[in-house]
Amino acid sequence: MTTLKITVLRTMVNQDLADRFCVPGSTLPCPLFTEGQEFIVEYGSAPDKFCGWAWNDIQCACQILGQGGNFAGWSKDPDSLIRCCTDGVRPVVFEVKKISD
């Protein structure tokens, strides 16, 4: 079973968009993740309490690495890829990395 590590690299806020589109008092940045947070997962399963929207955005990279693929020619480390959730106001950037086969 392939083991992956998902690391939160950055949490961001597009304040101008938040001011324009969010209800005053909205939680910013994303309250589910903190920079440096790590999740160890077996291929094919989402981490416990992981945001479903974020998982949907990064699961393709997890599937590729989990099935023995890599990102040679694209990423400096072919067993790693940087992905981002698609929240336009408070996106979160993740590294998905294969740590064992």
MARPAKE-201007 format. One record per atom (N, C-alpha, C, O): residue number from 1; x, y, z. Coordinates in steps of 0.1 Angstrom, whole numbers. Each point is the difference from the previous one (the first is absolute). Example, Ala and Ser with C-alpha at 12.3 -4.5 7.8 and 13.67 -1.06 7.14 Angstrom:
# residues 2
ATOM:1:132:-57:78
ATOM:1:-9:12:0
ATOM:1:9:12:0
ATOM:1:10:0:7
ATOM:2:-14:11:-14
ATOM:2:9:11:0
ATOM:2:-8:11:8
ATOM:2:5:11:1
***
This chain:
# residues 101
ATOM:1:9:-12:0
ATOM:1:-9:12:0
ATOM:1:9:12:0
ATOM:1:9:1:8
ATOM:2:-12:9:-17
ATOM:2:8:12:-1
ATOM:2:-5:10:11
ATOM:2:-12:2:2
ATOM:3:22:4:5
ATOM:3:-3:10:10
ATOM:3:4:13:-5
ATOM:3:10:2:-6
ATOM:4:-19:8:8
ATOM:4:2:14:-4
ATOM:4:0:9:12
ATOM:4:-7:-3:10
ATOM:5:15:14:-12
ATOM:5:-1:10:10
ATOM:5:-5:13:-6
ATOM:5:5:4:-11
ATOM:6:-15:2:17
ATOM:6:-6:12:-5
ATOM:6:4:11:10
ATOM:6:-3:-1:12
ATOM:7:10:11:-17
ATOM:7:5:11:9
ATOM:7:-7:13:-5
ATOM:7:0:4:-11
ATOM:8:-5:4:21
ATOM:8:-5:13:-3
ATOM:8:11:10:-1
ATOM:8:7:2:10
ATOM:9:-4:3:-22
ATOM:9:11:9:-2
ATOM:9:-4:15:3
ATOM:9:8:7:5
ATOM:10:-20:-4:-9
ATOM:10:-4:14:1
ATOM:10:-16:1:1
ATOM:10:-7:-7:-7
ATOM:11:3:16:16
ATOM:11:-14:4:0
ATOM:11:0:15:-4
ATOM:11:8:8:5
ATOM:12:-18:-5:-13
ATOM:12:0:14:-6
ATOM:12:-14:6:2
ATOM:12:-10:-7:2
ATOM:13:9:20:-3
ATOM:13:-12:7:0
ATOM:13:0:11:-11
ATOM:13:10:8:-1
ATOM:14:-19:-8:-8
ATOM:14:-2:10:-10
ATOM:14:-10:10:6
ATOM:14:-12:0:-2
ATOM:15:18:9:10
ATOM:15:-8:9:8
ATOM:15:-10:9:-8
ATOM:15:-12:2:4
ATOM:16:16:2:-16
ATOM:16:-9:8:-8
ATOM:16:-12:-8:-4
ATOM:16:-11:6:-1
ATOM:17:13:-19:-2
ATOM:17:-11:-8:-4
ATOM:17:-9:-3:12
ATOM:17:-12:-1:0
ATOM:18:18:-1:12
ATOM:18:-7:-3:12
ATOM:18:-9:12:3
ATOM:18:-12:-1:4
ATOM:19:18:13:-5
ATOM:19:-8:12:3
ATOM:19:-12:2:-9
ATOM:19:-11:4:3
ATOM:20:13:-9:-16
ATOM:20:-10:2:-10
ATOM:20:-11:-11:1
ATOM:20:-12:3:-2
ATOM:21:16:-15:5
ATOM:21:-9:-12:-1
ATOM:21:-4:-7:13
ATOM:21:-10:-7:0
ATOM:22:17:9:10
ATOM:22:-2:-8:12
ATOM:22:-9:8:10
ATOM:22:0:12:1
ATOM:23:-7:-20:7
ATOM:23:-8:6:11
ATOM:23:10:6:10
ATOM:23:10:-7:4
ATOM:24:-12:19:1
ATOM:24:9:6:10
ATOM:24:1:-10:12
ATOM:24:-10:-6:5
ATOM:25:22:4:0
ATOM:25:3:-9:11
ATOM:25:3:-14:-4
ATOM:25:2:-9:8
ATOM:26:-1:7:-22
ATOM:26:4:-14:-4
ATOM:26:14:-3:5
ATOM:26:8:8:1
ATOM:27:-6:-21:1
ATOM:27:13:-5:5
ATOM:27:10:0:-11
ATOM:27:-1:-7:-10
ATOM:28:12:15:12
ATOM:28:10:1:-10
ATOM:28:14:0:8
ATOM:28:1:6:10
ATOM:29:9:-13:-15
ATOM:29:0:-10:-11
ATOM:29:-8:-12:3
ATOM:29:-7:-1:10
ATOM:30:7:-9:-19
ATOM:30:-7:-13:3
ATOM:30:3:-5:14
ATOM:30:11:-1:4
ATOM:31:-22:-2:3
ATOM:31:2:-4:14
ATOM:31:4:-15:1
ATOM:31:3:-4:12
ATOM:32:-3:-4:-22
ATOM:32:3:-14:0
ATOM:32:14:-3:0
ATOM:32:4:-11:4
ATOM:33:5:20:-10
ATOM:33:14:-4:-2
ATOM:33:9:11:6
ATOM:33:-4:12:0
ATOM:34:16:-16:4
ATOM:34:10:9:4
ATOM:34:13:-3:-7
ATOM:34:2:-12:-3
ATOM:35:6:22:0
ATOM:35:12:-3:-7
ATOM:35:9:-9:8
ATOM:35:2:1:12
ATOM:36:4:-11:-19
ATOM:36:8:-10:6
ATOM:36:-7:-13:5
ATOM:36:6:-10:3
ATOM:37:-19:11:-3
ATOM:37:-8:-12:4
ATOM:37:2:-11:-10
ATOM:37:1:2:-12
ATOM:38:0:-14:17
ATOM:38:3:-12:-8
ATOM:38:-11:-11:2
ATOM:38:-5:-1:11
ATOM:39:3:-6:-22
ATOM:39:-10:-11:0
ATOM:39:7:-12:-6
ATOM:39:6:1:-11
ATOM:40:-5:-12:17
ATOM:40:5:-13:-6
ATOM:40:-12:-8:-3
ATOM:40:-8:-3:8
ATOM:41:8:-1:-21
ATOM:41:-11:-8:-5
ATOM:41:4:-12:-8
ATOM:41:11:1:-7
ATOM:42:-19:-11:7
ATOM:42:2:-11:-9
ATOM:42:-6:3:-13
ATOM:42:-11:7:0
ATOM:43:16:-11:-11
ATOM:43:-5:3:-13
ATOM:43:-15:-4:-1
ATOM:43:-4:-10:5
ATOM:44:-4:19:-10
ATOM:44:-14:-2:-2
ATOM:44:-10:5:10
ATOM:44:-12:0:-2
ATOM:45:18:4:13
ATOM:45:-10:4:11
ATOM:45:4:15:4
ATOM:45:11:4:1
ATOM:46:-22:4:1
ATOM:46:2:13:4
ATOM:46:3:0:15
ATOM:46:-4:-8:8
ATOM:47:13:18:-3
ATOM:47:3:1:14
ATOM:47:-13:3:8
ATOM:47:-9:6:-5
ATOM:48:9:-11:17
ATOM:48:-11:4:9
ATOM:48:-1:15:2
ATOM:48:9:7:1
ATOM:49:-22:-3:-2
ATOM:49:-3:14:2
ATOM:49:6:10:-10
ATOM:49:2:12:3
ATOM:50:2:-17:-14
ATOM:50:6:8:-11
ATOM:50:-12:6:-8
ATOM:50:-10:-6:-2
ATOM:51:12:18:-1
ATOM:51:-11:8:-8
ATOM:51:-3:-8:-13
ATOM:51:9:-3:-8
ATOM:52:-22:0:6
ATOM:52:-4:-7:-12
ATOM:52:3:7:-13
ATOM:52:3:-6:-10
ATOM:53:-5:19:11
ATOM:53:3:8:-12
ATOM:53:15:0:-4
ATOM:53:4:-2:-11
ATOM:54:4:3:22
ATOM:54:15:0:-3
ATOM:54:4:-14:-4
ATOM:54:8:-2:-10
ATOM:55:-14:-9:16
ATOM:55:4:-13:-5
ATOM:55:-4:-2:-14
ATOM:55:8:-6:-8
ATOM:56:-19:10:4
ATOM:56:-4:-1:-14
ATOM:56:10:7:-9
ATOM:56:2:-5:-12
ATOM:57:4:16:16
ATOM:57:9:7:-8
ATOM:57:14:-6:-1
ATOM:57:7:1:-10
ATOM:58:-3:-9:20
ATOM:58:13:-6:0
ATOM:58:0:-15:-2
ATOM:58:11:-6:-2
ATOM:59:-22:-1:2
ATOM:59:0:-14:-1
ATOM:59:5:-6:-13
ATOM:59:5:-11:0
ATOM:60:-5:18:-11
ATOM:60:6:-4:-13
ATOM:60:15:-2:2
ATOM:60:5:-11:-4
ATOM:61:1:20:10
ATOM:61:15:-1:3
ATOM:61:2:-12:9
ATOM:61:10:-7:-2
ATOM:62:-18:5:12
ATOM:62:1:-11:9
ATOM:62:-2:-13:-7
ATOM:62:8:-10:2
ATOM:63:-17:9:-11
ATOM:63:-2:-12:-8
ATOM:63:12:-4:-9
ATOM:63:4:-11:-1
ATOM:64:1:22:-5
ATOM:64:12:-3:-9
ATOM:64:12:-5:8
ATOM:64:6:-10:-4
ATOM:65:-3:17:15
ATOM:65:11:-5:8
ATOM:65:-3:-14:7
ATOM:65:9:-8:0
ATOM:66:-21:7:4
ATOM:66:-4:-13:6
ATOM:66:0:-12:-9
ATOM:66:2:-11:5
ATOM:67:-3:13:-18
ATOM:67:0:-11:-9
ATOM:67:14:-2:-7
ATOM:67:1:-7:-10
ATOM:68:9:14:16
ATOM:68:13:-2:-5
ATOM:68:5:10:-10
ATOM:68:11:-1:-5
ATOM:69:-20:11:2
ATOM:69:4:10:-10
ATOM:69:9:10:7
ATOM:69:3:0:12
ATOM:70:2:9:-20
ATOM:70:8:11:5
ATOM:70:-2:13:-9
ATOM:70:-7:-1:-10
ATOM:71:14:11:14
ATOM:71:-1:13:-7
ATOM:71:13:4:-6
ATOM:71:4:12:1
ATOM:72:4:-22:-6
ATOM:72:13:2:-6
ATOM:72:-2:10:-12
ATOM:72:-9:-1:-7
ATOM:73:18:11:6
ATOM:73:-1:10:-10
ATOM:73:-8:12:3
ATOM:73:-1:9:-7
ATOM:74:-6:-10:19
ATOM:74:-9:11:4
ATOM:74:5:5:13
ATOM:74:0:12:3
ATOM:75:3:-21:7
ATOM:75:3:3:13
ATOM:75:15:-3:3
ATOM:75:5:-10:-5
ATOM:76:2:18:13
ATOM:76:14:-3:3
ATOM:76:1:-13:7
ATOM:76:9:-8:-3
ATOM:77:-19:4:11
ATOM:77:-1:-13:7
ATOM:77:-11:-7:-7
ATOM:77:-12:3:2
ATOM:78:15:-13:-11
ATOM:78:-11:-7:-7
ATOM:78:-11:-7:8
ATOM:78:-10:-3:-5
ATOM:79:13:1:18
ATOM:79:-9:-6:9
ATOM:79:-8:10:8
ATOM:79:-5:-4:11
ATOM:80:5:16:-15
ATOM:80:-7:11:7
ATOM:80:-6:10:-10
ATOM:80:5:2:-11
ATOM:81:-17:4:15
ATOM:81:-6:10:-8
ATOM:81:-7:10:9
ATOM:81:-5:-4:11
ATOM:82:5:16:-15
ATOM:82:-7:11:7
ATOM:82:-14:1:-6
ATOM:82:-1:2:-12
ATOM:83:-9:-2:21
ATOM:83:-14:2:-5
ATOM:83:-7:10:9
ATOM:83:5:3:11
ATOM:84:-16:3:-15
ATOM:84:-7:10:7
ATOM:84:-14:-3:0
ATOM:84:-6:-4:-10
ATOM:85:-1:7:21
ATOM:85:-15:0:0
ATOM:85:-5:11:-8
ATOM:85:7:10:-2
ATOM:86:-19:-11:-3
ATOM:86:-5:10:-9
ATOM:86:-9:11:7
ATOM:86:-7:7:-7
ATOM:87:9:-5:20
ATOM:87:-8:11:6
ATOM:87:7:13:-4
ATOM:87:11:2:3
ATOM:88:-19:6:-10
ATOM:88:6:12:-5
ATOM:88:2:11:10
ATOM:88:8:9:-2
ATOM:89:-14:-10:13
ATOM:89:2:10:11
ATOM:89:11:-4:9
ATOM:89:8:8:4
ATOM:90:-8:-21:0
ATOM:90:10:-4:10
ATOM:90:6:-14:-4
ATOM:90:-2:-10:7
ATOM:91:10:11:-18
ATOM:91:6:-13:-5
ATOM:91:11:-5:10
ATOM:91:6:7:7
ATOM:92:-4:-20:-8
ATOM:92:10:-7:8
ATOM:92:9:-8:-10
ATOM:92:-5:-6:-9
ATOM:93:18:7:10
ATOM:93:10:-6:-8
ATOM:93:5:-12:7
ATOM:93:5:1:12
ATOM:94:-5:-13:-19
ATOM:94:5:-12:6
ATOM:94:12:-6:-8
ATOM:94:0:2:-12
ATOM:95:8:-9:19
ATOM:95:10:-9:-7
ATOM:95:-5:-14:2
ATOM:95:-3:-4:11
ATOM:96:2:-4:-22
ATOM:96:-4:-14:1
ATOM:96:13:-8:-4
ATOM:96:6:2:-10
ATOM:97:-1:-10:20
ATOM:97:12:-7:-2
ATOM:97:-1:-15:3
ATOM:97:-5:-4:10
ATOM:98:11:-4:-19
ATOM:98:1:-15:3
ATOM:98:11:-2:9
ATOM:98:11:5:-2
ATOM:99:-14:-12:13
ATOM:99:11:-3:10
ATOM:99:3:-15:1
ATOM:99:10:-3:6
ATOM:100:-18:-5:-11
ATOM:100:3:-15:-1
ATOM:100:-9:-7:-10
ATOM:100:-11:5:-3
ATOM:101:16:-16:-2
ATOM:101:-8:-9:-9
ATOM:101:-4:-12:8
ATOM:101:-7:-8:-6
***
